[in-house]
Amino acid sequence: MKNVKGFTYFEVEFNKDGSIHDQNQAKALMDFLELGSVSDLFVISHGWNNDMADARGLYSRFFECMRAVINSGAVDGISTRSFAVLAVLWPSKKFAEQDLIPGGAASGNSPITNDFLKQELNGMKGSFDSKDADAVLDKAIRLVAKLEDSPKAQAEFADLLRSILPKPTPDNTDASADFFKLPGDEIIKRLSKPVPIVQLQPAAGLGGAAITTNGTGSAGGGAAGIGQFFSGIKSGALNLLNLTTYYLMKERAGLVGSKGLNSLLKAILVQPTKIKLHLIGHSFGGRVVTAATAGPDDRQHVIVDTLTLLQAAFSHYGFAERYDEKNDGYFRKVVTNKTVKGPTVISFTKNDLAVGKAYPLASLIAGQVAAELGDKNDKYGGLGRNGAQKTPEATEGKLLALNMPYQLVAGKLHNLNADAIIKSHSDICHNEVAYAILAAVSET
């Protein structure tokens, strides 16, 4: 039994197919919960991370903030409750670009070289479910040198990447239908336009070039938004790699949540000891925990006490009611089935270049061209960029300082603008974030 920042802490690792990797991990958690010594369980899922060390580091920093706020006494009644942590670990993959140095931005010289594209393709090996995926990626690598001059090579390159992706979820709020339908060379052509991200953060030591860091010198969330400086086929190819990663992680996060985590939460809730469940998801982890409470179409949903989505990487129409006058958001059933008894907290910020880039890419795939794509008025926008849109149950607010009063309501979705606090996609470890979560917990 592990202790992290004063919380009894358990890890459960999930495989690519959503199954639990080691049943002993789940058993250790269940055996502990049966003792009845815990009133509340935090269930947290990471998103874009290359390895388990990244996720564990994030969890440690995050719960250090949670412990600080509990000890501060800023939230009434919290100090009398006993908390444990279920840390979800699942195989995820970052966006590309983390190693690019945008020093050529001013001159227009793109650092997106053939060697860099080959490096990124090699880095994608081992990520896909398809048995022949690595061989397919090798074929794509051999095409890189031909991409700029050959539409035929462009088409084959895109077709190869699409061939190793899982069948997409029937949800086109991220242009997935267009992505799988369009000719491959047309996809790269559309993605070759500069990506117009609204908010850019200059980083010290990089000559003012637009890149954000998470405070450790690495790009927050792995997507620095560098692609918007450049156009051309190589930029389009890199954007294609990012979208391929996005669609892969979208499907995997949904599977881990709706299959593996959903089943584990059900097992927890049937125990005689009554435990309150508080789901927390960052990035694609937001999709993991939302899918867990929503449940798959053929399986019952899970009722939880609170839901917190921190810079979540899914559509801002995820909870929407008839966002296009006829279709509901993919996770609308979370609202209609009332799977969250207490408040839902959603952080969003224009500073999030990872979520802020994924959806403008979807806009380009769909053929949209505008000065600003991916904002709250665009069909293709992310929850972590804009909050829940076209959702009658959603309210607007800000991420508050400690001791400032929240008005959080059970059953409502609270969009909290975090521009002043969260400076990049992975910059979620703040006392203000912990305070908002614990304020929601205190309402249950």
N, C-alpha and C positions, 0 to 999 in steps of 0.2 A: 504494500500500500504506500503510495507516494504522496508527499505533501508539497504543494506549490503555493508559495506566498500565504501560507496559513489555510489553504483549502485542501481537503482530501481530494486527490486527483487521480482519475483513471483515464487511460487511453484505450480506444477501440479503433483498430485499423481495418479499413475496408478495401477490398479488391476492386479492380476495374469494373467487374460485373455487378458490384453492389453487395457481394457476399462478405461476411465477416472473415477476416484473414486468420484470426486465432480465436477460437471460441473460449479459450481460457481467459482472455481479456474481458469478454462479456460476462463470464461466470464470476470473475472477481468483483466486478461492479455490482452484479445482482446479489451476490452473497453479502456485500457490504450494505446495500440498501435494505435488505431484509432485516438488518439489525434495528432499523427504525430510529437511528440516531440523527438522521438528516431530514430537514423539513423542505428544502429546496435544492433542485439540481440544475446547475447551468450546463447546457449542452451547446458546445461551441464548435464551429467548423471553419477552417481556413479556406482560402480560395487559391489564387495564383501563387504557388510555391513550388520550387524545384525538388525539394526533398523534405524529409521529416524534421531535419534540424531547423529549417526555416520556420516550419509550423510550430515546433516546440518553443523556439525563441519568441515568436509572436505571442503565444499563449502565456509565457512567463511574464513578458512585459505587460500584457493586457491585464492579467490578474493581480499584478502589482498595483495597478491603478484601482482595480476593484477593491482590493484590501485597504488601500489608502482612504478611499471614500467611505467605506464601512467604518473604519476606525475614527474618521473625522466626526461622525455623528451628524453629518449633513442631511441624512435621510431618516426620518422618524421610524422607529420600529424595526429597522433592518438589523441592528446589532443583537436583537434577541432571537434571530432566526439562525439556523445552522445550514450551511451551504456545502455542497460538494460539486465537483466538476467532472463532466464527461467530455473529454477532448477527442474529437473526431479527426482521424487521419485518413487521407485518401490520395491516390496518385493523380496529381495535377501538374500542369505545365504552364510556364510563363509565356507571355507575349515575347516576340523577338525584340531586338533593338537594344537590349540592356548593355551591350558592349560598344555601341556606336559612340564615337566622340564627334559631336556636331560642329567641329571647328571650321568646316568648310561651308557653313550655312550662309555666311555673309557673301561669299564669292559664288555661291550656287554650285559648288563642286560637291557632288553627292558622295558620302562615304559608303554607299551601298554598292559594294564591289561583287564581282563573281565569287571571290573567295569567301566573302561574308555570307552570301546566300547559301553557298555550299556548307559552310559551318553551321548555319541555322538548320538546314535540312538534316545534316548529320546529328544535330542536337535533338531532333524530333524522333530519332529512332528509339524504339522501345516504348513509345507512348500510345501506340494504336492497338486496337483489339485484333485487327486483321492479321492472320498468320504470315502473310507475305508482305506486310507493310514495309519492312526494312528494305526488301528487294525493290519495292515500288519507289521508295525514296531514293535508292541508288540510281534508278532510271531517271528520276527527276533531276538528280545532281548532274547527270551526264548531259542534260538538256540546257543547263544554266548558260553556258557560253553561247548558245544559239538564240536565246530569248529575244535579244534586242532586234535581230534582223529577220526573224522567221515567225510569222503568224501561226504556221503549222506547229512549230516547237512550242509556242505559247499555248495553243489549244491542247496539245498533248500533256504539257506540264500541268495545266489546271485539271485536266481529266484524271491524271495520275493521282493528284492530291485528293480529289473528290472520291475516287474509287476506294480509298481506305477509311473513309469516314462512316460512322454508323448511320442508319436510316434516321432522318431528322424527325423530331417531334412536330406534330401538325400545328405549328405556331409560326406565323410569318411576320411577327413584329420585329424580327431582325433580318428580314429579307432572305431567309434560308431557302424559300421556294425558288426565288430567282437565282440564288447561288448554285443550286443543283440543276437548274433548267437551262440557263444561258450557255451558249457556246464558250468554250474555254478561253479562246483568244479575246472574245468580247468582255469576259470578266476581267482579264488582266488590263485590257484597254480602259475599262471604267475605273479600275483601281489605280491607274497610273496618274490620275489627277492628284494635285496636292490636297491633303486632308485638312479642311478648315476647322481647326479646334479653336474655340473662343478664347479660353484662358490659358496663357503660357506663363510659366514661372522661371525667371532667369536663375541660374545656379552660379554661385561664386566660383571663380577659377576657370570658368568655361567661356570667358569673353562675352557673357551676356546671352549666349545661345540658349535656346529654350529646352530645358530639361529639368525634371524635378527629382529630388532624392528623398529618401525616407529618414534622413538624419544619420545614416550610417555610410553614406557615400554611394549607395546603390540606388538605381532608379526605382521609385516607388511602384510596386506592382509589376515591374518588368516592362512597362510600357511608358516610354518617356515622351511620346508624342513627336518624335523627331521626323517622322515621315511627312509631316505637313510642309516641311521646307522644300521637298523635292518632288519632281514629277518624272515621268518616263517609265519605261518598261521595268527596270530594276526596282524602282519604288513600287510599281504595281505588283511585282512578284513578291516583294517583302510583305506588302499588305495582304496578299493572298495567303502567305504563310500565317500571318496573324489571324486572319479569318478562319483558316483551317483549324488552328489551335482553339479559337473561340468556339466553333461549332462542336469540336470534339469534347471540350470541357463542359459545354452546355449539356450535352447528352449524358456525359458521365456523371456530372453533378446531380442531374435529375434522377439517374438510376441509383446512385449511392443513397440519395435521400428517400426516394419513394419505395425502394426495395429494402435496403439494409437498415438504415436508420429508422424508418417507419416501423419495421418489425421489432427492433430493439426497444423503441419507445412504448410500443404496445405491451411488450413483456414487462416493462417497468411499471406500467399503470395497472396491471392486473394483480400486482402484489397487494397483500393485505395492508401494508404500511402505505399511507397516502403521501405522495411526494408531489410537490409543485414543480412543473417543468418550465424552464425558461430557455428558449432557443435563441442562439446568437450566431449569425452568419456574416462572414466578411467576404466580399467579392463573389466568386462563384460558390463560396460557402453559404451565401444568402440563398442561392437556388437549392443547395443541399437541404437546409433546414426548412425552407418553405415547401419543398417537395415532400419532406418527411411528414409535416402536419397535414398537407393536402391529401397525401396518399395517392396511389395509382388509380386508374379508372376501375380496376377490378378488385380493389382492396379498400377497406374502410379507412377514413381519415383518422387522425389522432388529435384529441383535444389537449391543447397546451395552455399554459397560463399567461406567458408573454412571448412575443416574437420581436427580436431586434435584428434589423438588416443594416449592416454597416458597409457603405459603398458597394451595394449589391450589384452584381453583374448580370442583371436581366432587365427586360424591357420596362420602361416607365409605365407601360400599359398592362403590366402583369396582373394587377388587381382591378383593371378598369371594367366599367359597365358600358358595353357597346361603344368602344373607342372609335369605330368607323361607322357608327349608326346601326350596325348589325351584329358584330362579333364582340364577345367579352374577352377580357384578358385571360391568359392561360391559367393563372392562379386565382381567378375570380371566385372559385369554389371555396377558397380559404375564407373569404368574406361571407358568402352566402350560407356556407355550412357552419359558420361561427366556430371555426376550429381554434381560434385564439380567444380565450375568455377575458383576458385583461387587455392592456394597451399593446399596440404594435408601434415600435419606434423605428423610423427610417432616417438614416443620415444621408445627406446629399450635398455635393459641392461642385462648383465649376472648376475647382482645383484638381479634380480627379481626371487625369489624362488617360488612364487605362480604360475606364468605362467611357470616358469622353471621346475616346478614339474608336472603340469598337463599333459604336452605333453610327457615326458618320461614315465609316466604311460600308455599313449596311445601306446607308443612303446612296452612296456611290454605286453600289451593286444594283440598286433599284432604279438607277438612272437619274437621281435627283442631283441638281447642281444649284447651290445657293451659297451666299456669303457665310452663313453660319448653319451648319448641319448638326443634328444631335441635341439641339436644345429642346425645351419643353413643348415647343410648337411643331416639332418634327415628329412624324410617325415613328421614326427610328431614333429613339432616345433611351438612355439607360436610367435605371432607378437610382444608381449612385451619383448620377449627374443632375437629375431633375426631381427626384422624389416620385411618389405615385401620382400619375396624372389621370384625368377623366375617371376618378374614383370618388363617388359621392361621400363615402365614409372617411375620406382623408381630410386632415386639417393642416394648416400651414403654421410653422413656428420656427424657432431658432434653437440651436444647441446652447444651453445656458450655463453660466458660471455656477459653482457650488453655492448652495443656500438661496439661489433665486428660485421662486416657486414655479413648478410645472403645473399645468392643468391637463393631466393625462386622463383619458376616459376609456373605460373598458369597452372593447369592441371597435374602437376607432383606430385609424391609421394616422400616425403623427409624423408628417414630413418635417424634419428638423434641418434647417439650413446650417451647414457647418463650415461656411467659407472662412470664418474667423479662427477656426480651430484646426480643422483637418486640411493639410497643405498638399497632400498627394494621396494616391490610391491606398497605400498601406499605412498611412499615418493615422491609425485609429487608437493608439495607446495614449489616451489622455484622461485625466481625472474627470473632465467635463463629459466625455463619452460614458465613463463608468457611472457618473452621477445620473445621467438620463436613463440608463438601464435600470439602476437601482430605484429610481423614482417610479418607473413602470412596475417593478417588482413589488414595491410597497403598496400598490393599488390592488394586489391580489391576496 
